[in-house]
Amino acid sequence: MKQLEELKEFFAANKGTGTLSTANAKGQVSSAVYATPHFLPDGQLAFIMRDRRTWANIQENPHACYLFLQHGHQGKRLYLTKTGDETNSERLFALRRRDYGEKEIGEDLHLVIFRLDEVRPLIGG
């Protein structure tokens, strides 16, 4: 849990760009820009996803890598394994960082929950 608290503090203190990389069952890789992860009370991380390629990939292959690039070529790589997901859940809407007013109609949103397997620096390690 100490590692998660340190990560939470790291993301709160640093600006940068994050990408989430996934692969489908055939190994075809995709990367997409994602905001920093949500930290759940049970020690897991979560990302909110729409029905796009990342969501489809994570249904076939539970492994992902989140890369966060700070200004100045510093950052972290988080290796993750999906442990669950929720669609249009109250928890998902409570975690959203931006207020979009009413919930989107006609498009599902998914809260994908991950176990943190490993943290590595952006360069080296």
Buried (B, 14 or more C-beta within 10 A) or exposed (E): EEEBEEBBEBBEEBEBEBEBBBBBEEEEEBEBEBEBBBBBEEEBBBBBBEEEBBBBBBBEBBBBBBBBBBEEEEBBBBBBEBBEBBEEEEEBEEBEEEEEEEEEEEEEBBBBBBBBEEBBEBEEE
